[in-house]
Amino acid sequence: MLLAGKEKKDWQPEDSDIIAWQRAYPAINVHQELAAMESWCDANPTRRKTAKGIKRFVNSWLARAEDKGGSPQAKAKSSNTSIRNKSIEMQMTDISWLDGEDYEMMKQYYIQKRGFYYDGGLING
């Protein structure tokens, strides 16, 4: 839900808009970016968008996010995530470099010991 206009009306994107944005910007988690836009609009009430300009705002935001390499949430599934972007828990339970029996054994170990494991995406057992 984004706040649009000085009259503080709520604006909801159409499902067809979300689908179109997801197709146009595949490296973006559109729902997460919409939540970030809503937060930004809430924190910047004097810069809220009008009903007429809201779609341009959304499209520009998504284009910039795509140009910057995509949403962190969309990229989190990649096992090439920088160690700086991983929490200590992720680093300690990282099994992305294992394969076969070792992978399965450590997966079960971390699920029993910590309740989750990390293989490019945090997974709860």
N, CA, C and O of each residue as an XYZ file, in Angstrom:
500
protein
N       0.847     -1.175      0.000
C       0.000      0.000      0.000
C       0.896      1.244      0.000
O       1.714      1.429      0.901
N       0.739      2.056     -0.977
C       1.509      3.289     -1.074
C       0.600      4.479     -0.846
O      -0.546      4.481     -1.296
N       1.087      5.471     -0.166
C       0.326      6.686      0.028
C       0.571      7.592     -1.162
O       1.718      7.888     -1.495
N      -0.494      8.031     -1.800
C      -0.352      8.858     -2.990
C      -1.093     10.168     -2.814
O      -2.244     10.193     -2.378
N      -0.435     11.233     -3.150
C      -1.070     12.533     -3.144
C      -1.096     13.204     -1.791
O      -0.939     12.557     -0.756
N      -1.291     14.471     -1.809
C      -1.333     15.243     -0.576
C      -2.607     14.963      0.218
O      -2.674     15.238      1.416
N      -3.623     14.411     -0.462
C      -4.862     14.068      0.229
C      -4.746     12.734      0.982
O      -5.717     12.273      1.581
N      -3.569     12.125      0.951
C      -3.251     10.908      1.699
C      -4.175      9.738      1.374
O      -4.593      9.002      2.267
N      -4.485      9.574      0.113
C      -5.283      8.429     -0.311
C      -4.361      7.228     -0.480
O      -3.210      7.353     -0.899
N      -4.893      6.083     -0.145
C      -4.124      4.855     -0.357
C      -4.211      4.452     -1.819
O      -5.247      4.612     -2.464
N      -3.114      3.931     -2.323
C      -3.065      3.450     -3.695
C      -2.573      2.022     -3.686
O      -1.560      1.716     -3.057
N      -3.265      1.164     -4.362
C      -2.872     -0.235     -4.486
C      -2.591     -0.524     -5.952
O      -3.422     -0.214     -6.805
N      -1.439     -1.110     -6.268
C      -1.174     -1.463     -7.660
C      -2.074     -2.615     -8.100
O      -2.427     -3.485     -7.304
N      -2.426     -2.605     -9.348
C      -3.208     -3.702     -9.932
C      -2.310     -4.923    -10.068
O      -1.097     -4.790    -10.235
N      -2.899     -6.109     -9.996
C      -2.122     -7.340    -10.186
C      -1.420     -7.342    -11.536
O      -0.289     -7.812    -11.653
N      -2.094     -6.817    -12.552
C      -1.495     -6.774    -13.891
C      -0.255     -5.878    -13.905
O       0.701     -6.161    -14.627
N      -0.261     -4.796    -13.111
C       0.914     -3.923    -13.014
C       2.081     -4.668    -12.368
O       3.213     -4.593    -12.845
N       1.798     -5.381    -11.287
C       2.848     -6.125    -10.588
C       3.460     -7.176    -11.507
O       4.679     -7.345    -11.536
N       2.623     -7.876    -12.251
C       3.118     -8.887    -13.195
C       3.984     -8.236    -14.265
O       5.050     -8.748    -14.606
N       3.524     -7.109    -14.792
C       4.294     -6.403    -15.828
C       5.640     -5.931    -15.284
O       6.657     -6.051    -15.967
N       5.657     -5.397    -14.065
C       6.915     -4.944    -13.463
C       7.855     -6.120    -13.213
O       9.062     -6.005    -13.422
N       7.313     -7.239    -12.771
C       8.154     -8.406    -12.512
C       8.785     -8.915    -13.811
O       9.938     -9.346    -13.821
N       8.030     -8.864    -14.894
C       8.575     -9.267    -16.206
C       9.622     -8.273    -16.700
O      10.646     -8.664    -17.262
N       9.361     -7.004    -16.489
C      10.275     -5.963    -16.974
C      11.563     -5.901    -16.163
O      12.618     -5.543    -16.686
N      11.470     -6.256    -14.874
C      12.617     -6.163    -13.975
C      12.818     -7.496    -13.252
O      12.475     -7.618    -12.076
N      13.370     -8.493    -13.941
C      13.477     -9.836    -13.360
C      14.418     -9.946    -12.155
O      14.277    -10.876    -11.361
N      15.359     -9.035    -12.001
C      16.286     -9.107    -10.866
C      15.711     -8.437     -9.623
O      16.390     -8.325     -8.602
N      14.470     -7.996     -9.711
C      13.833     -7.249     -8.630
C      12.774     -8.102     -7.947
O      12.021     -8.821     -8.603
N      12.727     -8.015     -6.636
C      11.613     -8.557     -5.860
C      10.605     -7.409     -5.763
O      10.712     -6.550     -4.888
N       9.634     -7.406     -6.665
C       8.715     -6.273     -6.790
C       7.957     -6.013     -5.495
O       7.802     -4.858     -5.098
N       7.481     -7.065     -4.828
C       6.728     -6.868     -3.586
C       7.602     -6.222     -2.503
O       7.138     -5.345     -1.774
N       8.848     -6.649     -2.401
C       9.749     -6.055     -1.412
C      10.051     -4.599     -1.753
O      10.111     -3.749     -0.864
N      10.238     -4.317     -3.021
C      10.506     -2.938     -3.431
C       9.280     -2.053     -3.196
O       9.426     -0.890     -2.819
N       8.077     -2.585     -3.412
C       6.865     -1.812     -3.127
C       6.773     -1.488     -1.635
O       6.367     -0.390     -1.253
N       7.153     -2.451     -0.801
C       7.162     -2.209      0.651
C       8.183     -1.126      0.994
O       7.926     -0.284      1.854
N       9.340     -1.142      0.329
C      10.359     -0.112      0.568
C       9.855      1.253      0.118
O      10.108      2.262      0.777
N       9.140      1.282     -1.006
C       8.575      2.553     -1.487
C       7.549      3.094     -0.498
O       7.516      4.292     -0.217
N       6.710      2.198      0.031
C       5.707      2.616      1.012
C       6.376      3.227      2.242
O       5.937      4.255      2.758
N       7.428      2.587      2.695
C       8.168      3.095      3.848
C       8.791      4.453      3.535
O       8.759      5.362      4.365
N       9.357      4.586      2.335
C       9.959      5.849      1.934
C       8.902      6.947      1.898
O       9.138      8.050      2.391
N       7.743      6.655      1.322
C       6.659      7.648      1.247
C       6.186      8.052      2.640
O       5.872      9.217      2.887
N       6.139      7.079      3.543
C       5.733      7.365      4.918
C       6.756      8.266      5.617
O       6.387      9.156      6.383
N       8.032      8.029      5.347
C       9.099      8.811      5.979
C       9.295     10.182      5.326
O       9.911     11.069      5.916
N       8.780     10.351      4.128
C       8.926     11.604      3.389
C       7.555     12.145      2.991
O       7.251     12.201      1.799
N       6.733     12.537      3.932
C       5.350     12.929      3.613
C       5.232     14.110      2.655
O       4.248     14.208      1.921
N       6.201     14.995      2.648
C       6.121     16.143      1.739
C       6.499     15.761      0.311
O       6.300     16.546     -0.616
N       7.040     14.564      0.133
C       7.460     14.125     -1.208
C       6.611     12.970     -1.725
O       7.003     12.286     -2.671
N       5.455     12.749     -1.111
C       4.550     11.696     -1.581
C       4.111     11.996     -3.003
O       4.071     13.147     -3.438
N       3.787     10.946     -3.700
C       3.432     11.071     -5.102
C       1.931     11.243     -5.280
O       1.136     10.775     -4.465
N       1.563     11.910     -6.343
C       0.143     12.085     -6.650
C      -0.376     10.831     -7.339
O       0.402      9.996     -7.801
N      -1.684     10.711     -7.404
C      -2.286      9.570     -8.093
C      -1.850      9.548     -9.563
O      -1.697      8.484    -10.161
N      -1.655     10.734    -10.125
C      -1.239     10.829    -11.521
C       0.224     10.391    -11.718
O       0.563      9.843    -12.767
N       1.088     10.628    -10.724
C       2.515     10.355    -10.893
C       3.030      9.098    -10.207
O       4.221      8.798    -10.291
N       2.153      8.353     -9.527
C       2.621      7.219     -8.733
C       3.227      6.100     -9.582
O       4.235      5.510     -9.191
N       2.628      5.802    -10.736
C       3.175      4.713    -11.565
C       4.547      5.088    -12.137
O       5.419      4.231    -12.274
N       4.732      6.354    -12.466
C       6.043      6.799    -12.947
C       7.077      6.648    -11.833
O       8.201      6.212    -12.083
N       6.703      7.005    -10.612
C       7.567      6.855     -9.449
C       7.967      5.387     -9.255
O       9.143      5.075     -9.067
N       6.979      4.498     -9.302
C       7.239      3.062     -9.118
C       8.172      2.563    -10.203
O       9.154      1.881     -9.910
N       7.881      2.891    -11.443
C       8.700      2.421    -12.557
C      10.131      2.941    -12.448
O      11.079      2.194    -12.692
N      10.296      4.207    -12.087
C      11.644      4.772    -11.936
C      12.401      4.095    -10.802
O      13.589      3.803    -10.934
N      11.713      3.843     -9.681
C      12.327      3.163     -8.525
C      12.816      1.778     -8.940
O      13.950      1.398     -8.651
N      11.948      1.027     -9.622
C      12.312     -0.338    -10.031
C      13.454     -0.332    -11.043
O      14.334     -1.191    -10.992
N      13.442      0.626    -11.954
C      14.521      0.717    -12.948
C      15.864      0.998    -12.263
O      16.884      0.411    -12.624
N      15.858      1.894    -11.278
C      17.095      2.182    -10.541
C      17.571      0.950     -9.765
O      18.762      0.641     -9.746
N      16.639      0.260     -9.136
C      17.006     -0.949     -8.387
C      17.585     -2.004     -9.319
O      18.551     -2.682     -8.967
N      17.007     -2.147    -10.494
C      17.522     -3.105    -11.492
C      18.913     -2.689    -11.945
O      19.803     -3.531    -12.069
N      19.108     -1.397    -12.195
C      20.417     -0.896    -12.629
C      21.494     -1.104    -11.565
O      22.671     -1.271    -11.886
N      21.077     -1.091    -10.292
C      22.023     -1.294     -9.193
C      22.309     -2.771     -8.939
O      23.069     -3.110     -8.031
N      21.711     -3.640     -9.730
C      21.985     -5.070     -9.589
C      20.845     -5.875     -9.008
O      21.003     -7.071     -8.766
N      19.709     -5.260     -8.779
C      18.547     -5.988     -8.295
C      18.352     -5.886     -6.803
O      19.153     -5.286     -6.086
N      17.264     -6.487     -6.351
C      16.908     -6.488     -4.930
C      17.801     -7.448     -4.172
O      18.082     -8.540     -4.664
N      18.256     -7.069     -2.983
C      19.043     -8.006     -2.180
C      18.278     -9.304     -1.911
O      18.877    -10.377     -1.851
N      16.959     -9.206     -1.750
C      16.171    -10.398     -1.480
C      16.141    -11.330     -2.685
O      16.136    -12.551     -2.526
N      16.121    -10.770     -3.872
C      16.118    -11.595     -5.078
C      17.483    -12.230     -5.299
O      17.581    -13.333     -5.838
N      18.541    -11.529     -4.879
C      19.887    -12.064     -5.055
C      20.292    -13.004     -3.937
O      21.277    -13.727     -4.087
N      19.574    -13.026     -2.824
C      19.962    -13.826     -1.659
C      20.014    -15.311     -1.970
O      20.697    -16.062     -1.273
N      19.308    -15.748     -3.000
C      19.302    -17.159     -3.348
C      20.613    -17.599     -3.983
O      20.886    -18.795     -4.087
N      21.413    -16.647     -4.401
C      22.687    -16.964     -5.026
C      23.712    -17.388     -3.979
O      23.859    -16.734     -2.947
N      24.414    -18.478     -4.245
C      25.431    -18.922     -3.284
C      26.700    -18.082     -3.388
O      27.627    -18.261     -2.598
N      26.747    -17.173     -4.352
C      27.908    -16.300     -4.509
C      27.780    -15.023     -3.690
O      28.556    -14.087     -3.884
N      26.825    -14.972     -2.788
C      26.624    -13.789     -1.956
C      27.897    -13.483     -1.180
O      28.519    -14.380     -0.612
N      28.273    -12.229     -1.161
C      29.465    -11.802     -0.445
C      29.362    -12.172      1.028
O      28.283    -12.112      1.617
N      30.488    -12.555      1.617
C      30.502    -12.918      3.039
C      30.080    -11.738      3.895
O      29.550    -11.934      4.989
N      30.301    -10.525      3.428
C      29.899     -9.336      4.175
C      28.385     -9.231      4.291
O      27.871     -8.639      5.240
N      27.668     -9.806      3.323
C      26.215     -9.738      3.333
C      25.589    -10.904      4.096
O      24.365    -10.987      4.190
N      26.397    -11.794      4.636
C      25.881    -12.946      5.367
C      25.998    -12.707      6.864
O      27.000    -12.180      7.346
N      24.961    -13.101      7.592
C      25.023    -12.995      9.045
C      25.975    -14.071      9.575
O      26.366    -14.982      8.846
N      26.333    -13.953     10.825
C      27.196    -14.958     11.456
C      26.525    -16.332     11.388
O      27.178    -17.340     11.115
N      25.195    -16.359     11.642
C      24.452    -17.620     11.584
C      24.555    -18.245     10.193
O      24.756    -19.452     10.060
N      24.417    -17.424      9.176
C      24.512    -17.929      7.797
C      25.912    -18.488      7.541
O      26.064    -19.565      6.966
N      26.918    -17.753      7.970
C      28.289    -18.202      7.745
C      28.565    -19.513      8.465
O      29.212    -20.409      7.922
N      28.062    -19.617      9.706
C      28.338    -20.814     10.499
C      27.618    -22.054      9.964
O      28.104    -23.172     10.133
N      26.471    -21.865      9.323
C      25.687    -23.010      8.851
C      25.738    -23.162      7.335
O      24.921    -23.875      6.753
N      26.691    -22.498      6.699
C      26.805    -22.538      5.236
C      27.252    -23.920      4.763
O      28.338    -24.388      5.105
N      26.393    -24.561      3.972
C      26.741    -25.872      3.402
C      26.721    -25.819      1.878
O      26.717    -26.855      1.213
N      26.709    -24.598      1.327
C      26.614    -24.434     -0.124
C      27.812    -25.029     -0.864
O      27.710    -25.347     -2.049
N      28.921    -25.178     -0.190
C      30.136    -25.688     -0.830
C      30.223    -27.212     -0.775
O      31.117    -27.798     -1.386
N      29.319    -27.857     -0.061
C      29.326    -29.321      0.052
C      28.462    -29.951     -1.026
O      27.634    -29.283     -1.645
N      28.666    -31.244     -1.243
C      27.780    -31.959     -2.155
C      27.616    -33.408     -1.681
O      28.338    -33.886     -0.807
N      26.650    -34.077     -2.283
C      26.432    -35.492     -2.003
C      26.099    -35.791     -0.555
O      25.306    -35.095      0.078
N      26.729    -36.854     -0.039
C      26.470    -37.318      1.326
C      26.870    -36.283      2.370
O      26.194    -36.134      3.388
N      27.972    -35.560      2.122
C      28.410    -34.538      3.070
C      27.353    -33.434      3.206
O      27.073    -32.966      4.310
N      26.777    -33.030      2.083
C      25.735    -32.003      2.087
C      24.544    -32.461      2.922
O      24.074    -31.737      3.800
N      24.059    -33.670      2.641
C      22.894    -34.196      3.359
C      23.175    -34.374      4.852
O      22.323    -34.073      5.688
N      24.367    -34.862      5.181
C      24.729    -35.084      6.572
C      24.757    -33.755      7.347
O      24.207    -33.661      8.444
N      25.403    -32.728      6.767
C      25.511    -31.442      7.446
C      24.158    -30.715      7.483
O      23.862    -29.991      8.434
N      23.354    -30.912      6.453
C      22.007    -30.343      6.433
C      21.209    -30.869      7.632
O      20.597    -30.091      8.364
N      21.220    -32.183      7.827
C      20.509    -32.788      8.953
C      21.099    -32.331     10.288
O      20.363    -32.068     11.239
N      22.416    -32.237     10.355
C      23.087    -31.807     11.583
C      22.620    -30.406     11.981
O      22.228    -30.183     13.126
N      22.660    -29.457     11.027
C      22.292    -28.080     11.343
C      20.802    -27.948     11.641
O      20.418    -27.139     12.486
N      19.971    -28.712     10.978
C      18.542    -28.678     11.285
C      18.306    -29.133     12.720
O      17.527    -28.515     13.445
N      18.975    -30.214     13.139
C      18.819    -30.720     14.501
C      19.445    -29.770     15.519
O      18.868    -29.529     16.580
N      20.614    -29.233     15.204
C      21.362    -28.411     16.150
C      20.829    -26.973     16.251
O      20.706    -26.431     17.349
N      20.514    -26.359     15.095
C      20.151    -24.948     15.072
C      18.750    -24.675     14.531
O      18.224    -23.574     14.693
N      18.144    -25.680     13.885
C      16.803    -25.490     13.332
C      16.786    -24.936     11.927
O      15.710    -24.720     11.369
N      17.953    -24.697     11.332
C      18.045    -24.173      9.973
C      19.439    -24.450      9.422
O      20.354    -24.828     10.155
N      19.578    -24.252      8.118
C      20.889    -24.305      7.471
C      20.897    -23.278      6.355
O      19.849    -22.745      5.991
N      22.062    -23.001      5.816
C      22.209    -22.002      4.756
C      22.896    -22.643      3.566
O      23.982    -23.210      3.693
N      22.253    -22.550      2.405
C      22.874    -23.046      1.180
C      22.679    -22.062      0.033
O      22.455    -22.456     -1.112
N      22.766    -20.807      0.354
C      22.515    -19.747     -0.608
C      21.228    -19.009     -0.266
O      21.021    -17.870     -0.686
N      20.379    -19.661      0.489
C      19.140    -19.081      1.000
C      18.883    -19.702      2.362
O      18.961    -20.921      2.509
N      18.581    -18.889      3.352
C      18.350    -19.405      4.691
C      17.128    -20.308      4.684
O      16.053    -19.896      4.248
N      17.288    -21.546      5.167
C      16.208    -22.523      5.128
C      15.924    -23.025      6.520
O      16.816    -23.520      7.209
N      14.680    -22.898      6.934
C      14.253    -23.435      8.227
C      13.888    -24.898      8.047
O      13.229    -25.276      7.078
N      14.322    -25.703      8.983
C      14.056    -27.132      8.927
C      12.612    -27.385      9.129
O      12.180    -28.538      9.117
